[in-house]
C-alpha cells in the first residue's frame, strides 16, 4: 500500500464526510467558531480547516483510509487513460 499522507488542511467537503454532516453545517460551524478555520480570501466563503483538530476524532482513521482509496483509484484511472491515449 502507498505511503499514507496526512493533510495539513481540509476542505469543507472533507470535514462534512468526517463528521457525517452536510457541507452547509460545516460552514456554519466554521462561521460560529465551533470548528477552527479561516477563510481563504477574506469573506469569500471558502474555508480552510486545519486537520490537526480532528486527529483524535473517532472517524479519522476511516477518513484517511477513504482518502487513500480515492487517491489509488484516481492513479489507476490516470494510468489507464495514459496507456490508452498517451504518447
C-alpha positions as CSV (number, residue, x, y, z in Angstrom):
1,X,0.0,0.0,0.0
2,X,1.2,3.6,-0.8
3,X,2.5,5.8,2.0
4,X,-0.3,7.5,3.8
5,X,-0.2,11.3,3.7
6,X,-1.8,13.4,6.5
7,X,-3.2,16.6,5.1
8,X,-2.3,19.9,6.8
9,X,-5.7,21.4,5.9
10,X,-9.1,20.1,4.9
11,X,-11.8,21.4,2.7
12,X,-15.5,21.8,3.8
13,X,-16.5,18.6,1.9
14,X,-13.8,16.6,3.7
15,X,-14.9,17.7,7.1
16,X,-18.5,17.0,6.2
17,X,-17.6,13.4,5.4
18,X,-15.5,13.1,8.5
19,X,-18.2,14.5,10.8
20,X,-21.1,12.9,8.9
21,X,-22.9,16.3,8.4
22,X,-23.7,18.5,5.4
23,X,-21.2,20.9,4.0
24,X,-23.6,23.7,4.9
25,X,-23.4,22.6,8.5
26,X,-19.6,22.6,8.4
27,X,-19.7,26.2,7.0
28,X,-22.0,27.2,9.9
29,X,-19.7,25.6,12.4
30,X,-16.7,27.5,10.9
31,X,-18.6,30.8,11.0
32,X,-19.7,30.2,14.6
33,X,-16.2,29.3,15.7
34,X,-17.1,25.7,16.6
35,X,-14.5,24.5,14.2
36,X,-11.1,26.2,13.9
37,X,-11.0,27.6,10.4
38,X,-10.1,30.6,8.3
39,X,-11.4,32.0,5.0
40,X,-9.2,31.7,2.0
41,X,-9.8,35.2,0.6
42,X,-11.4,37.4,3.2
43,X,-15.2,36.8,3.1
44,X,-15.1,34.6,0.1
45,X,-16.9,31.7,1.8
46,X,-14.1,29.4,1.0
47,X,-13.0,27.8,4.3
48,X,-9.6,26.2,5.1
49,X,-9.8,24.0,8.1
50,X,-6.6,22.8,9.9
51,X,-6.7,19.0,10.0
52,X,-4.9,18.6,13.4
53,X,-8.1,19.3,15.3
54,X,-9.6,16.1,14.0
55,X,-6.6,13.7,14.6
56,X,-8.4,12.2,17.6
57,X,-11.9,12.1,16.1
58,X,-13.2,8.5,16.0
59,X,-13.8,8.7,12.3
60,X,-10.3,10.0,11.5
61,X,-8.7,6.5,10.6
62,X,-11.6,5.6,8.3
63,X,-11.5,9.1,6.7
64,X,-7.8,8.6,5.9
65,X,-8.4,5.2,4.5
66,X,-11.2,6.6,2.3
67,X,-8.8,9.4,1.0
68,X,-6.1,6.8,0.2
69,X,-8.7,4.6,-1.7
70,X,-9.8,7.6,-3.7
71,X,-6.2,8.5,-4.5
72,X,-5.3,5.0,-5.6
73,X,-8.4,4.9,-7.8
74,X,-7.5,8.2,-9.4
75,X,-4.0,7.0,-10.1
76,X,-5.3,3.8,-11.7
77,X,-7.7,5.8,-13.9
78,X,-4.9,8.2,-14.9
79,X,-2.6,5.3,-15.8
80,X,-5.3,3.6,-17.8
81,X,-6.0,6.8,-19.7
82,X,-2.3,7.5,-20.3
83,X,-1.9,3.9,-21.6
84,X,-4.9,4.3,-24.0
85,X,-4.5,7.9,-25.1
86,X,-1.0,8.9,-24.1
87,X,2.1,9.2,-26.2
